[in-house]
Amino acid sequence: MKEFFKLLLFSLAIVIPFRLFIAQPFVVEGASMYPTFKTGDYLIVDEISLRFTKPERGDVLVFRYPKDPRKSFIKRLIGLPGEIVRIEDGQVKITSNEHPDGLILDEPYIKLSKDENFSYSLGDKEYFVMGDNRAQSADSRLWGAVPEGNIVGRPLIRFFPPSILPGDDSHYGSH
């Protein structure tokens, strides 16, 4: 019995800090990220890498909902701090100091788009996120930007169905 309690204490000493500071589980609910993620996908979210690097356009992020931080959402990062995000007939265009004439996003992961016209200017430490299923996603178009402090991390592993680096943005490009 003594050995069991030692093992239990040792396990908790490893699991609890890992869970609190390095990675946490997240279960996808809803169709907003279809086809990249589906309801019931079980993910492990990397919380530590964003302490050393800034999120990049195209990253899939898990974050606390700005209007109720007790809820967590998963969306794709579209706009970075200081940029202007414009949607014209469903096509996303980013205007910034780096792209004064505008950067039109190539988004091959979008299967269900939504023709709309929209514009949003991001402040310092604000991010614009959208679901991959634009037709069924409540995102920054509806409730505004995500503050930098609300970002939890990036999906690292999908346990069900199994996948390493789910939502990989290596295909993410622009023209």
N, CA, C and O atoms as a DFTB+ gen file, in Angstrom:
700 C
 N C O
     1  1       0.825      -1.194       0.000
     2  2       0.000       0.000       0.000
     3  2       0.872       1.262       0.000
     4  3       0.558       2.251      -0.663
     5  1       1.967       1.204       0.755
     6  2       2.883       2.338       0.826
     7  2       3.453       2.654      -0.563
     8  3       3.571       3.819      -0.943
     9  1       3.802       1.611      -1.308
    10  2       4.340       1.799      -2.661
    11  2       3.296       2.396      -3.599
    12  3       3.618       3.222      -4.453
    13  1       2.056       1.977      -3.437
    14  2       0.969       2.527      -4.246
    15  2       0.836       4.033      -4.012
    16  3       0.713       4.798      -4.968
    17  1       0.861       4.459      -2.762
    18  2       0.740       5.892      -2.455
    19  2       1.946       6.683      -2.950
    20  3       1.798       7.828      -3.377
    21  1       3.137       6.089      -2.898
    22  2       4.328       6.739      -3.455
    23  2       4.158       6.951      -4.961
    24  3       4.447       8.024      -5.491
    25  1       3.680       5.899      -5.635
    26  2       3.458       5.976      -7.077
    27  2       2.390       7.012      -7.401
    28  3       2.549       7.796      -8.337
    29  1       1.320       7.019      -6.645
    30  2       0.246       7.983      -6.835
    31  2       0.757       9.413      -6.626
    32  3       0.477      10.293      -7.440
    33  1       1.490       9.643      -5.560
    34  2       2.041      10.969      -5.273
    35  2       3.015      11.405      -6.367
    36  3       2.984      12.552      -6.814
    37  1       3.875      10.488      -6.791
    38  2       4.825      10.780      -7.867
    39  2       4.084      11.120      -9.165
    40  3       4.449      12.068      -9.861
    41  1       3.051      10.348      -9.484
    42  2       2.265      10.601     -10.696
    43  2       1.593      11.965     -10.646
    44  3       1.618      12.710     -11.625
    45  1       0.999      12.288      -9.518
    46  2       0.341      13.592      -9.378
    47  2       1.342      14.737      -9.465
    48  3       1.025      15.797     -10.003
    49  1       2.529      14.535      -8.950
    50  2       3.569      15.574      -9.007
    51  2       3.985      15.858     -10.454
    52  3       4.446      16.957     -10.762
    53  1       3.825      14.885     -11.325
    54  2       4.153      15.083     -12.739
    55  2       2.929      15.549     -13.519
    56  3       3.018      16.503     -14.292
    57  1       1.800      14.897     -13.329
    58  2       0.602      15.165     -14.126
    59  2       0.028      16.554     -13.860
    60  3      -0.304      17.265     -14.809
    61  1      -0.095      16.948     -12.632
    62  2      -0.734      18.231     -12.320
    63  2       0.028      19.410     -12.903
    64  3      -0.590      20.236     -13.575
    65  1       1.355      19.542     -12.683
    66  2       2.062      20.669     -13.326
    67  2       2.003      20.607     -14.856
    68  3       1.878      21.636     -15.520
    69  1       2.095      19.391     -15.408
    70  2       2.005      19.249     -16.868
    71  2       0.664      19.772     -17.355
    72  3       0.598      20.527     -18.325
    73  1      -0.394      19.371     -16.684
    74  2      -1.751      19.776     -17.065
    75  2      -1.982      21.271     -16.882
    76  3      -2.667      21.890     -17.696
    77  1      -1.429      21.858     -15.836
    78  2      -1.655      23.273     -15.542
    79  2      -0.822      24.216     -16.399
    80  3      -1.281      25.308     -16.734
    81  1       0.405      23.809     -16.761
    82  2       1.323      24.760     -17.386
    83  2       1.814      24.390     -18.780
    84  3       2.329      25.255     -19.489
    85  1       1.675      23.159     -19.188
    86  2       2.280      22.742     -20.462
    87  2       1.238      22.363     -21.508
    88  3       1.312      22.836     -22.642
    89  1       0.283      21.533     -21.159
    90  2      -0.713      21.081     -22.130
    91  2      -2.015      20.768     -21.406
    92  3      -2.022      20.462     -20.214
    93  1      -3.118      20.849     -22.149
    94  2      -4.412      20.514     -21.576
    95  2      -5.295      19.889     -22.640
    96  3      -5.096      20.118     -23.833
    97  1      -6.275      19.097     -22.206
    98  2      -7.181      18.491     -23.182
    99  2      -8.237      19.493     -23.641
   100  3      -8.574      20.436     -22.926
   101  1      -8.743      19.271     -24.838
   102  2      -9.818      20.100     -25.392
   103  2     -10.648      19.209     -26.308
   104  3     -10.101      18.495     -27.148
   105  1     -11.960      19.252     -26.146
   106  2     -12.862      18.476     -26.997
   107  2     -13.611      19.451     -27.895
   108  3     -14.226      20.401     -27.411
   109  1     -13.559      19.216     -29.195
   110  2     -14.218      20.076     -30.174
   111  2     -15.727      19.867     -30.100
   112  3     -16.217      18.738     -30.083
   113  1     -16.448      20.983     -30.056
   114  2     -17.908      20.940     -30.081
   115  2     -18.390      21.865     -31.189
   116  3     -17.957      23.014     -31.272
   117  1     -19.272      21.377     -32.029
   118  2     -19.839      22.204     -33.082
   119  2     -19.146      22.020     -34.417
   120  3     -18.122      21.344     -34.524
   121  1     -19.732      22.641     -35.436
   122  2     -19.268      22.467     -36.815
   123  2     -18.461      23.646     -37.333
   124  3     -18.194      23.709     -38.533
   125  1     -18.062      24.582     -36.478
   126  2     -17.406      25.796     -36.961
   127  2     -16.039      25.559     -37.600
   128  3     -15.596      26.379     -38.404
   129  1     -15.365      24.469     -37.267
   130  2     -14.038      24.203     -37.835
   131  2     -14.046      23.055     -38.841
   132  3     -12.985      22.576     -39.239
   133  1     -15.236      22.611     -39.255
   134  2     -15.339      21.551     -40.249
   135  2     -14.746      22.028     -41.571
   136  3     -15.015      23.170     -41.942
   137  1     -13.982      21.266     -42.289
   138  2     -13.644      19.866     -42.116
   139  2     -12.355      19.619     -41.331
   140  3     -11.987      18.464     -41.115
   141  1     -11.664      20.673     -40.900
   142  2     -10.403      20.495     -40.179
   143  2     -10.606      19.731     -38.880
   144  3      -9.853      18.808     -38.569
   145  1     -11.624      20.118     -38.126
   146  2     -11.974      19.439     -36.880
   147  2     -13.471      19.194     -36.863
   148  3     -14.251      19.969     -37.416
   149  1     -13.855      18.108     -36.220
   150  2     -15.265      17.737     -36.125
   151  2     -15.662      17.603     -34.663
   152  3     -14.806      17.420     -33.797
   153  1     -16.949      17.693     -34.388
   154  2     -17.453      17.483     -33.042
   155  2     -16.944      16.151     -32.507
   156  3     -17.020      15.126     -33.185
   157  1     -16.427      16.177     -31.285
   158  2     -15.924      14.964     -30.649
   159  2     -14.434      14.748     -30.806
   160  3     -13.868      13.889     -30.131
   161  1     -13.773      15.512     -31.690
   162  2     -12.311      15.389     -31.790
   163  2     -11.713      15.752     -30.431
   164  3     -12.032      16.794     -29.858
   165  1     -10.847      14.883     -29.928
   166  2     -10.204      15.078     -28.630
   167  2      -8.780      15.532     -28.878
   168  3      -7.982      14.796     -29.460
   169  1      -8.451      16.752     -28.435
   170  2      -7.154      17.352     -28.720
   171  2      -6.350      17.580     -27.448
   172  3      -6.913      17.770     -26.370
   173  1      -5.038      17.559     -27.582
   174  2      -4.137      18.039     -26.535
   175  2      -3.598      19.372     -27.037
   176  3      -3.049      19.456     -28.136
   177  1      -3.757      20.405     -26.229
   178  2      -3.392      21.771     -26.606
   179  2      -2.057      22.143     -25.970
   180  3      -1.893      22.066     -24.753
   181  1      -1.115      22.543     -26.804
   182  2       0.203      23.010     -26.369
   183  2       0.059      24.428     -25.816
   184  3      -0.258      25.357     -26.559
   185  1       0.290      24.595     -24.517
   186  2       0.172      25.905     -23.883
   187  2       1.503      26.627     -23.768
   188  3       1.526      27.828     -23.500
   189  1       2.611      25.926     -23.962
   190  2       3.905      26.514     -23.653
   191  2       4.570      27.235     -24.825
   192  3       5.258      28.232     -24.605
   193  1       4.391      26.768     -26.052
   194  2       5.128      27.354     -27.180
   195  2       4.771      28.823     -27.413
   196  3       5.616      29.597     -27.862
   197  1       3.531      29.215     -27.115
   198  2       3.134      30.608     -27.329
   199  2       3.745      31.551     -26.296
   200  3       3.620      32.770     -26.418
   201  1       4.395      31.005     -25.298
   202  2       5.140      31.853     -24.347
   203  2       6.448      32.326     -24.969
   204  3       7.042      33.305     -24.519
   205  1       6.895      31.618     -26.015
   206  2       8.179      31.925     -26.642
   207  2       8.044      32.456     -28.054
   208  3       8.964      33.095     -28.564
   209  1       6.910      32.202     -28.698
   210  2       6.679      32.685     -30.059
   211  2       5.281      33.266     -30.154
   212  3       4.374      32.848     -29.434
   213  1       5.113      34.219     -31.037
   214  2       3.797      34.812     -31.278
   215  2       3.005      33.903     -32.204
   216  3       3.587      33.208     -33.036
   217  1       1.682      33.901     -32.067
   218  2       0.881      33.128     -33.021
   219  2       1.021      33.712     -34.423
   220  3       1.203      34.918     -34.585
   221  1       0.938      32.861     -35.422
   222  2       1.078      33.282     -36.811
   223  2      -0.227      33.081     -37.569
   224  3      -1.033      32.212     -37.237
   225  1      -0.415      33.903     -38.594
   226  2      -1.592      33.774     -39.443
   227  2      -1.697      32.337     -39.948
   228  3      -0.715      31.763     -40.418
   229  1      -2.870      31.774     -39.849
   230  2      -3.093      30.404     -40.284
   231  2      -3.049      29.398     -39.152
   232  3      -3.521      28.273     -39.317
   233  1      -2.491      29.773     -37.996
   234  2      -2.478      28.865     -36.849
   235  2      -3.909      28.581     -36.409
   236  3      -4.773      29.455     -36.475
   237  1      -4.145      27.377     -35.968
   238  2      -5.394      27.046     -35.300
   239  2      -5.129      27.259     -33.816
   240  3      -4.156      26.740     -33.267
   241  1      -6.007      28.030     -33.169
   242  2      -5.804      28.385     -31.767
   243  2      -6.995      27.958     -30.912
   244  3      -8.139      27.951     -31.367
   245  1      -6.703      27.610     -29.685
   246  2      -7.724      27.439     -28.660
   247  2      -7.591      28.663     -27.761
   248  3      -6.487      29.028     -27.357
   249  1      -8.716      29.291     -27.451
   250  2      -8.695      30.521     -26.663
   251  2      -9.941      30.615     -25.798
   252  3     -10.947      29.947     -26.037
   253  1      -9.842      31.462     -24.790
   254  2     -11.000      31.725     -23.943
   255  2     -11.876      32.752     -24.655
   256  3     -11.387      33.774     -25.137
   257  1     -13.157      32.472     -24.715
   258  2     -14.139      33.340     -25.367
   259  2     -14.119      34.718     -24.703
   260  3     -14.271      34.811     -23.485
   261  1     -13.934      35.793     -25.484
   262  2     -13.829      37.135     -24.897
   263  2     -15.039      37.569     -24.068
   264  3     -14.886      38.326     -23.109
   265  1     -16.224      37.106     -24.419
   266  2     -17.427      37.534     -23.696
   267  2     -17.727      36.670     -22.467
   268  3     -18.532      37.061     -21.622
   269  1     -17.086      35.499     -22.362
   270  2     -17.252      34.622     -21.204
   271  2     -16.012      33.724     -21.101
   272  3     -15.990      32.631     -21.668
   273  1     -14.977      34.184     -20.377
   274  2     -13.708      33.444     -20.314
   275  2     -13.794      32.033     -19.729
   276  3     -12.803      31.303     -19.747
   277  1     -14.951      31.640     -19.215
   278  2     -15.112      30.264     -18.729
   279  2     -15.259      29.298     -19.897
   280  3     -15.071      28.093     -19.727
   281  1     -15.595      29.810     -21.089
   282  2     -15.763      28.976     -22.284
   283  2     -14.514      29.057     -23.145
   284  3     -13.873      30.105     -23.229
   285  1     -14.175      27.956     -23.778
   286  2     -13.037      27.925     -24.703
   287  2     -13.525      27.584     -26.097
   288  3     -14.425      26.762     -26.268
   289  1     -12.924      28.226     -27.098
   290  2     -13.259      28.009     -28.502
   291  2     -12.005      27.622     -29.270
   292  3     -10.882      27.804     -28.798
   293  1     -12.223      27.085     -30.464
   294  2     -11.133      26.770     -31.385
   295  2     -11.464      27.414     -32.728
   296  3     -12.552      27.210     -33.267
   297  1     -10.521      28.193     -33.269
   298  2     -10.702      28.887     -34.556
   299  2      -9.331      29.062     -35.207
   300  3      -8.295      28.799     -34.595
   301  1      -9.349      29.511     -36.461
   302  2      -8.113      29.787     -37.196
   303  2      -7.780      31.267     -37.099
   304  3      -8.661      32.120     -37.203
   305  1      -6.498      31.565     -36.899
   306  2      -6.026      32.942     -36.805
   307  2      -5.929      33.554     -38.202
   308  3      -5.225      33.043     -39.073
   309  1      -6.650      34.659     -38.394
   310  2      -6.708      35.332     -39.694
   311  2      -5.992      36.684     -39.655
   312  3      -5.186      36.984     -40.536
   313  1      -6.280      37.494     -38.643
   314  2      -5.722      38.840     -38.566
   315  2      -4.855      39.038     -37.340
   316  3      -5.185      38.576     -36.248
   317  1      -3.734      39.735     -37.533
   318  2      -2.763      39.999     -36.470
   319  2      -2.910      41.432     -35.947
   320  3      -3.554      42.261     -36.591
   321  1      -2.320      41.728     -34.786
   322  2      -2.434      43.072     -34.211
   323  2      -2.064      44.175     -35.212
   324  3      -1.074      44.078     -35.937
   325  1      -2.894      45.224     -35.226
   326  2      -2.644      46.381     -36.081
   327  2      -3.111      46.247     -37.518
   328  3      -2.998      47.203     -38.285
   329  1      -3.628      45.100     -37.904
   330  2      -4.065      44.895     -39.286
   331  2      -5.535      45.262     -39.454
   332  3      -6.281      45.401     -38.485
   333  1      -5.922      45.411     -40.711
   334  2      -7.328      45.582     -41.067
   335  2      -7.737      44.336     -41.849
   336  3      -7.121      43.983     -42.854
   337  1      -8.783      43.683     -41.368
   338  2      -9.302      42.487     -42.037
   339  2     -10.535      42.922     -42.810
   340  3     -11.480      43.473     -42.245
   341  1     -10.508      42.662     -44.121
   342  2     -11.672      42.961     -44.972
   343  2     -12.141      41.668     -45.620
   344  3     -11.342      40.853     -46.080
   345  1     -13.434      41.508     -45.642
   346  2     -14.023      40.376     -46.353
   347  2     -14.911      40.983     -47.423
   348  3     -15.845      41.728     -47.127
   349  1     -14.607      40.656     -48.663
   350  2     -15.369      41.169     -49.806
   351  2     -15.854      39.989     -50.620
   352  3     -15.054      39.268     -51.216
   353  1     -17.166      39.787     -50.647
   354  2     -17.781      38.650     -51.339
   355  2     -17.171      37.323     -50.878
   356  3     -16.966      36.411     -51.679
   357  1     -16.885      37.229     -49.577
   358  2     -16.363      36.003     -48.994
   359  2     -14.861      35.854     -49.064
   360  3     -14.322      34.928     -48.458
   361  1     -14.156      36.724     -49.776
   362  2     -12.708      36.635     -49.897
   363  2     -12.054      37.528     -48.836
   364  3     -12.431      38.688     -48.672
   365  1     -11.063      36.968     -48.115
   366  2     -10.409      37.688     -47.031
   367  2      -9.181      38.417     -47.550
   368  3      -8.337      37.843     -48.237
   369  1      -9.102      39.710     -47.201
   370  2      -7.979      40.548     -47.604
   371  2      -7.445      41.255     -46.354
   372  3      -8.210      41.846     -45.591
   373  1      -6.138      41.189     -46.157
   374  2      -5.480      41.787     -45.006
   375  2      -4.685      43.012     -45.458
   376  3      -3.890      42.935     -46.394
   377  1      -4.909      44.140     -44.783
   378  2      -4.143      45.351     -45.054
   379  2      -3.331      45.686     -43.805
   380  3      -3.851      45.683     -42.689
   381  1      -2.036      45.978     -44.015
   382  2      -1.141      46.285     -42.903
   383  2       0.044      47.076     -43.431
   384  3       0.141      47.334     -44.630
   385  1       0.945      47.461     -42.535
   386  2       2.175      48.138     -42.973
   387  2       2.981      47.233     -43.890
   388  3       3.590      47.697     -44.855
   389  1       2.984      45.947     -43.587
   390  2       3.709      44.971     -44.398
   391  2       3.037      44.726     -45.747
   392  3       3.704      44.404     -46.730
   393  1       1.712      44.880     -45.790
   394  2       0.927      44.643     -47.006
   395  2      -0.002      45.829     -47.254
   396  3      -1.216      45.698     -47.100
   397  1       0.554      46.999     -47.642
   398  2      -0.289      48.191     -47.816
   399  2      -1.314      48.059     -48.944
   400  3      -2.370      48.690     -48.894
   401  1      -1.013      47.244     -49.960
   402  2      -1.961      47.036     -51.064
   403  2      -2.924      45.894     -50.781
   404  3      -3.847      45.639     -51.555
   405  1      -2.704      45.214     -49.674
   406  2      -3.584      44.124     -49.279
   407  2      -3.028      42.762     -49.635
   408  3      -2.426      42.582     -50.694
   409  1      -3.230      41.818     -48.759
   410  2      -2.829      40.433     -48.936
   411  2      -4.112      39.614     -49.013
   412  3      -4.873      39.555     -48.048
   413  1      -4.349      38.991     -50.144
   414  2      -5.540      38.146     -50.309
   415  2      -5.167      36.744     -49.853
   416  3      -4.219      36.145     -50.362
   417  1      -5.923      36.227     -48.887
   418  2      -5.602      34.918     -48.331
   419  2      -6.064      33.797     -49.249
   420  3      -7.182      33.809     -49.763
   421  1      -5.174      32.829     -49.443
   422  2      -5.501      31.588     -50.136
   423  2      -5.867      30.599     -49.037
   424  3      -5.012      30.226     -48.234
   425  1      -7.119      30.172     -48.992
   426  2      -7.593      29.334     -47.897
   427  2      -8.159      28.018     -48.421
   428  3      -9.377      27.860     -48.510
   429  1      -7.279      27.065     -48.769
   430  2      -7.747      25.806     -49.356
   431  2      -8.554      24.935     -48.397
   432  3      -9.245      24.016     -48.839
   433  1      -8.480      25.202     -47.109
   434  2      -9.206      24.420     -46.113
   435  2     -10.677      24.823     -46.022
   436  3     -11.453      24.141     -45.353
   437  1     -11.081      25.913     -46.676
   438  2     -12.470      26.364     -46.634
   439  2     -13.297      25.539     -47.614
   440  3     -13.063      25.571     -48.822
   441  1     -14.265      24.801     -47.079
   442  2     -15.177      24.021     -47.923
   443  2     -16.558      24.642     -47.947
   444  3     -17.279      24.517     -48.938
   445  1     -16.939      25.314     -46.858
   446  2     -18.254      25.936     -46.760
   447  2     -18.056      27.419     -46.478
   448  3     -17.899      27.821     -45.325
   449  1     -18.064      28.226     -47.523
   450  2     -17.801      29.654     -47.379
   451  2     -19.111      30.420     -47.189
   452  3     -20.204      29.854     -47.229
   453  1     -18.956      31.712     -46.985
   454  2     -20.113      32.589     -46.807
   455  2     -19.804      33.889     -47.528
   456  3     -18.837      34.575     -47.197
   457  1     -20.632      34.230     -48.525
   458  2     -20.438      35.496     -49.229
   459  2     -20.934      36.621     -48.342
   460  3     -22.115      36.695     -48.005
   461  1     -20.013      37.491     -47.972
   462  2     -20.350      38.603     -47.098
   463  2     -19.347      39.721     -47.312
   464  3     -18.295      39.514     -47.916
   465  1     -19.670      40.890     -46.823
   466  2     -18.774      42.035     -46.861
   467  2     -18.639      42.551     -45.432
   468  3     -19.627      42.756     -44.726
   469  1     -17.373      42.756     -45.025
   470  2     -17.102      43.029     -43.623
   471  2     -15.736      43.685     -43.503
   472  3     -14.852      43.427     -44.320
   473  1     -15.552      44.527     -42.498
   474  2     -14.244      45.131     -42.241
   475  2     -14.052      45.278     -40.736
   476  3     -14.982      45.629     -40.011
   477  1     -12.824      45.003     -40.276
   478  2     -12.515      45.110     -38.846
   479  2     -11.070      45.549     -38.681
   480  3     -10.166      44.952     -39.268
   481  1     -10.846      46.595     -37.880
   482  2      -9.494      47.082     -37.587
   483  2      -9.064      46.549     -36.228
   484  3      -9.758      46.735     -35.229
   485  1      -7.922      45.889     -36.201
   486  2      -7.409      45.298     -34.973
   487  2      -6.513      46.266     -34.224
   488  3      -5.714      46.982     -34.828
   489  1      -6.648      46.284     -32.919
   490  2      -5.793      47.091     -32.067
   491  2      -4.546      46.316     -31.674
   492  3      -4.309      45.203     -32.143
   493  1      -3.758      46.929     -30.806
   494  2      -2.554      46.298     -30.277
   495  2      -2.959      45.087     -29.434
   496  3      -3.876      45.183     -28.617
   497  1      -2.294      43.968     -29.623
   498  2      -2.545      42.734     -28.874
   499  2      -3.947      42.175     -29.093
   500  3      -4.519      41.561     -28.193
   501  1      -4.504      42.388     -30.293
   502  2      -5.800      41.823     -30.659
   503  2      -5.628      40.939     -31.892
   504  3      -4.843      41.240     -32.791
   505  1      -6.379      39.846     -31.908
   506  2      -6.314      38.885     -33.003
   507  2      -7.714      38.630     -33.558
   508  3      -8.699      38.605     -32.820
   509  1      -7.776      38.443     -34.874
   510  2      -9.032      38.164     -35.563
   511  2      -9.043      36.692     -35.923
   512  3      -8.135      36.211     -36.601
   513  1     -10.068      35.966     -35.474
   514  2     -10.157      34.530     -35.717
   515  2     -11.451      34.205     -36.452
   516  3     -12.462      34.890     -36.296
   517  1     -11.402      33.144     -37.258
   518  2     -12.590      32.686     -37.969
   519  2     -12.582      31.163     -38.018
   520  3     -11.523      30.535     -38.046
   521  1     -13.772      30.586     -38.028
   522  2     -13.881      29.144     -38.205
   523  2     -13.654      28.774     -39.656
   524  3     -13.889      29.582     -40.554
   525  1     -13.199      27.559     -39.886
   526  2     -12.991      27.083     -41.258
   527  2     -14.312      26.874     -41.983
   528  3     -14.360      26.939     -43.211
   529  1     -15.361      26.628     -41.253
   530  2     -16.705      26.490     -41.825
   531  2     -17.372      27.863     -41.679
   532  3     -18.152      28.093     -40.755
   533  1     -17.056      28.752     -42.592
   534  2     -17.486      30.153     -42.483
   535  2     -18.998      30.307     -42.402
   536  3     -19.497      31.247     -41.783
   537  1     -19.729      29.384     -43.025
   538  2     -21.189      29.494     -43.038
   539  2     -21.810      29.196     -41.678
   540  3     -22.932      29.624     -41.408
   541  1     -21.090      28.459     -40.808
   542  2     -21.664      28.069     -39.523
   543  2     -20.769      28.427     -38.346
   544  3     -20.794      27.735     -37.328
   545  1     -19.993      29.472     -38.459
   546  2     -19.069      29.817     -37.385
   547  2     -19.416      31.158     -36.748
   548  3     -19.530      32.177     -37.429
   549  1     -19.578      31.135     -35.440
   550  2     -19.638      32.380     -34.666
   551  2     -18.191      32.683     -34.298
   552  3     -17.544      31.890     -33.614
   553  1     -17.684      33.819     -34.746
   554  2     -16.267      34.126     -34.563
   555  2     -16.073      35.636     -34.486
   556  3     -17.010      36.357     -34.144
   557  1     -14.883      36.123     -34.796
   558  2     -14.584      37.556     -34.679
   559  2     -15.496      38.430     -35.535
   560  3     -15.649      39.619     -35.255
   561  1     -16.097      37.861     -36.564
   562  2     -17.051      38.629     -37.361
   563  2     -18.268      39.002     -36.527
   564  3     -18.900      40.030     -36.773
   565  1     -18.594      38.186     -35.558
   566  2     -19.781      38.386     -34.734
   567  2     -19.473      39.087     -33.412
   568  3     -20.170      40.028     -33.031
   569  1     -18.423      38.630     -32.706
   570  2     -18.152      39.156     -31.376
   571  2     -16.823      39.881     -31.219
   572  3     -16.425      40.179     -30.093
   573  1     -16.131      40.171     -32.300
   574  2     -14.929      40.996     -32.234
   575  2     -13.646      40.218     -32.024
   576  3     -13.608      38.992     -32.119
   577  1     -12.605      40.967     -31.737
   578  2     -11.252      40.425     -31.639
   579  2     -11.047      39.609     -30.362
   580  3     -11.779      39.752     -29.383
   581  1     -10.031      38.753     -30.405
   582  2      -9.609      37.979     -29.245
   583  2      -8.385      38.674     -28.654
   584  3      -7.382      38.841     -29.349
   585  1      -8.446      39.081     -27.392
   586  2      -7.270      39.679     -26.758
   587  2      -6.145      38.649     -26.626
   588  3      -6.400      37.463     -26.412
   589  1      -4.916      39.107     -26.754
   590  2      -3.761      38.218     -26.682
   591  2      -3.782      37.357     -25.414
   592  3      -3.437      36.177     -25.463
   593  1      -4.180      37.937     -24.295
   594  2      -4.205      37.215     -23.030
   595  2      -5.215      36.079     -22.970
   596  3      -5.146      35.253     -22.061
   597  1      -6.150      36.015     -23.914
   598  2      -7.160      34.951     -23.927
   599  2      -6.694      33.713     -24.683
   600  3      -7.341      32.668     -24.613
   601  1      -5.587      33.817     -25.400
   602  2      -5.118      32.676     -26.188
   603  2      -4.508      31.635     -25.257
   604  3      -3.610      31.936     -24.470
   605  1      -5.011      30.405     -25.360
   606  2      -4.556      29.298     -24.519
   607  2      -3.403      28.566     -25.192
   608  3      -2.376      28.320     -24.561
   609  1      -3.560      28.215     -26.466
   610  2      -2.507      27.483     -27.153
   611  2      -2.961      26.946     -28.495
   612  3      -4.027      27.290     -29.004
   613  1      -2.098      26.074     -29.062
   614  2      -2.346      25.447     -30.353
   615  2      -2.601      23.953     -30.164
   616  3      -2.001      23.333     -29.285
   617  1      -3.487      23.365     -30.981
   618  2      -3.649      21.907     -30.904
   619  2      -2.338      21.226     -31.294
   620  3      -1.724      21.572     -32.304
   621  1      -1.921      20.265     -30.489
   622  2      -0.663      19.567     -30.727
   623  2      -0.909      18.136     -31.209
   624  3      -0.269      17.663     -32.148
   625  1      -1.846      17.463     -30.549
   626  2      -2.147      16.071     -30.882
   627  2      -3.665      15.898     -30.897
   628  3      -4.373      16.407     -30.027
   629  1      -4.143      15.177     -31.894
   630  2      -5.553      14.790     -31.906
   631  2      -5.582      13.303     -31.580
   632  3      -5.091      12.479     -32.351
   633  1      -6.167      12.964     -30.419
   634  2      -6.248      11.567     -30.020
   635  2      -7.307      10.810     -30.792
   636  3      -7.137       9.637     -31.122
   637  1      -8.408      11.500     -31.077
   638  2      -9.480      10.832     -31.810
   639  2     -10.062      11.773     -32.839
   640  3     -10.593      12.817     -32.460
   641  1      -9.991      11.460     -34.127
   642  2      -9.129      10.423     -34.681
   643  2      -7.667      10.835     -34.537
   644  3      -7.366      12.028     -34.503
   645  1      -6.754       9.866     -34.451
   646  2      -5.348      10.167     -34.167
   647  2      -4.692      11.040     -35.240
   648  3      -4.889      10.836     -36.438
   649  1      -3.907      12.019     -34.775
   650  2      -3.166      12.893     -35.689
   651  2      -2.173      13.715     -34.886
   652  3      -2.507      14.229     -33.819
   653  1      -0.967      13.840     -35.389
   654  2       0.031      14.719     -34.785
   655  2      -0.062      16.055     -35.504
   656  3      -0.207      16.079     -36.726
   657  1       0.015      17.157     -34.787
   658  2      -0.090      18.516     -35.326
   659  2      -1.354      18.695     -36.168
   660  3      -1.262      19.057     -37.341
   661  1      -2.518      18.449     -35.595
   662  2      -3.766      18.616     -36.358
   663  2      -3.975      20.073     -36.737
   664  3      -3.548      20.975     -36.017
   665  1      -4.626      20.298     -37.859
   666  2      -4.851      21.662     -38.308
   667  2      -3.571      22.300     -38.807
   668  3      -3.465      23.526     -38.857
   669  1      -2.595      21.481     -39.178
   670  2      -1.299      21.966     -39.666
   671  2      -1.523      23.003     -40.753
   672  3      -2.320      22.797     -41.668
   673  1      -0.816      24.115     -40.645
   674  2      -0.991      25.196     -41.596
   675  2       0.089      25.214     -42.676
   676  3       0.286      26.235     -43.335
   677  1       0.789      24.095     -42.862
   678  2       1.866      24.084     -43.852
   679  2       1.326      24.307     -45.264
   680  3       2.067      24.740     -46.147
   681  1       0.046      24.016     -45.483
   682  2      -0.574      24.251     -46.783
   683  2      -1.053      25.680     -46.919
   684  3      -1.474      26.099     -47.998
   685  1      -0.989      26.434     -45.825
   686  2      -1.552      27.792     -45.782
   687  2      -0.684      28.715     -46.621
   688  3       0.524      28.808     -46.400
   689  1      -1.281      29.386     -47.565
   690  2      -0.512      30.266     -48.431
   691  2      -1.268      31.524     -48.764
   692  3      -2.405      31.714     -48.330
   693  1      -0.644      32.368     -49.522
   694  2      -1.298      33.600     -49.976
   695  2      -0.821      33.904     -51.381
   696  3       0.181      33.364     -51.849
   697  1      -1.557      34.780     -52.040
   698  2      -1.154      35.209     -53.385
   699  2      -1.494      36.663     -53.580
   700  3      -1.236      37.219     -54.648
